[in-house]
Amino acid sequence: MLYPQFNRFRQSHDLSGFWDFRFDPEGAGEGQGWSRGFDRGRPIAVPASWNDQFEEGRDYLGPAWYQTRFDLPWNWDGKRLIVRFGSVNYLAEAWLNGTHLGGHEGGHLPFEFDITALAKLEANCLVVRVDGELAGDRVPPGNVTGEAVDFFASHGGNYPQAQFDFFSFCGIQRPVLLYAVPTEALADLTVITDLQGSTGQVRVRAVKGPAEGGDAEAAARFTLRGHGLELAITTDFTGDTAEAVLSVPGAALWSPGAPHLYELAVEILRHGTVLDAYTLPVGIRTVVVDGDRLLLNGHPIYLTGFGRHEDFPVVGRGLLPPVIVKDYALMDWIGANSFRTSHYPYSEQMLDMADRLGFLVIAETPAVGLYFREDGLERRAELCLQYVQELIARDRNHPSVIMWSVANEPHSKPPHAAPFFRRLLDEARALDGTRPVTLASFLGEAEEGFEFCDVLCLNRYNGWYTEPGDIARGTALLSAELDAIHRRFGKPLILTEFGADAISGMHAQPPEMWSEEYQAELIGRYIDVLRSKPYVVGEHVWNMCDFKTSQGVGRAGALNHKGVFTRDRRPKLAAHRLREIWRRS
Ligand code: GCB
């Protein structure tokens, strides 16, 4: 899936701004024809979650209605017009001028609709109905009743009742873009890079939309530029596909610390005329699992960094570019080289910046809080599969993405969990054979899905949820558990979560739970253990920043306080401790 671009052949217009908005708790909108346009809407900012924009909206999860109006520029006539949603949480249905465009399920992946036949030159009315209600057959799930399936249930529950530990922000959370492409346009690009000695290989596959006057004689020109190189290859389309391999002697490789990018321009040609063009940054690099090691460009790498969230006051999970820049600056300051997009795909802007700045990303689907009771299981499996497909389609050209994670902390149980994960991980491998696949688990040795992973991602809270207050016993247990997992599976392991809540400003000597000292001490002692295990290839502290979650007895102020920075990005003691460790190593 290609992100909209603005060039000689393509235009795009960002519909961000103030839209009209109505909550619809009674579900009246459909009967009253709100899809054709509604009145008495109040202003809402798009993109942003709705929850913190109004007094009464915080815990309301839907349904709700959005609408905006737009005109078309005169020079879009004769083009194919598309409306693209970057992220709508959770269910979306869209209408243009009263005609149903379609729907999408799942909160953090883009979807789009062709509106060429429906759009007018003036006064178009775009309406979107959003429903973020939590339910057992949705992914991630919530409002699951019956047998306790998670931590919250055993601690008196949480509100809103999610099966996951972050606030269930709702709404249009990333930009809605209107864009225009030529009638015969590039529809997709796949770039795979490889290395033969010092020669980089850039393998490109271009797919174009159907031609108007038959497919004969269309060709693709691939031009790779940068680092003193300019290389062009022209190949004919066979059907809708054209492929090329560009060889780059003495390639400037992409890596953290030296994130070299080339620029790939792809054009469609017919009888020497250029019909469409698209450019893509390309980082030449390889990622391989070799025994217990993770290799980047043939060299072992060790990940330092965080599990994170897209989360900020007022805007919720809405795209906020300055926070992206700030968070990379803080990761650089502290000496992190990587992060996991826990627990859902992050914005395309976040990944573009990871490519540019040289951060390694474990890209995760929204499959968090999975459970394996029979009811709704097939539906949840279908959704997880859809997420894997949509995530890889969106992100596979990012050099920063080094691994796919298909789930976080599933409550894996026989007999369903093993086939469930085999299917997801096989699908990820079939769609992209160039990256290791994984899932993040708290079950350790008992994790059924680990058998099918290339790298194991483990989350551990010894010294916090278990062995509370006793870091020495917690880390001793950690050491034994890691060895046992490695004996059983014999694969490289990343500790993708460990940490402790610390209320900023709370201090204790000797360290006590919830103090900044305890958090710093626990993190430091964990790292000592991890560094003593040759098969451990990374350490991701949970979390980079404090973040909003559902209310519950373990969550003071409805925040998870495991950030080493506060929610407004101020360092706690642990951030300084990590900086000493990570900047030294
Ligand atoms: C976990 C989850 C994460 C939570 C964290 C915690 O294991 O993966 O989403 O926020 O624990 O702080 O409890």
Boltz pocket constraint, residues with backbone or C-beta under 6 A from the ligand:
constraints:
  - pocket:
      binder: B
      contacts: [[A, 164], [A, 165], [A, 166], [A, 343], [A, 408], [A, 409], [A, 442], [A, 459], [A, 497], [A, 542], [A, 560], [A, 562]]
      max_distance: 6.0
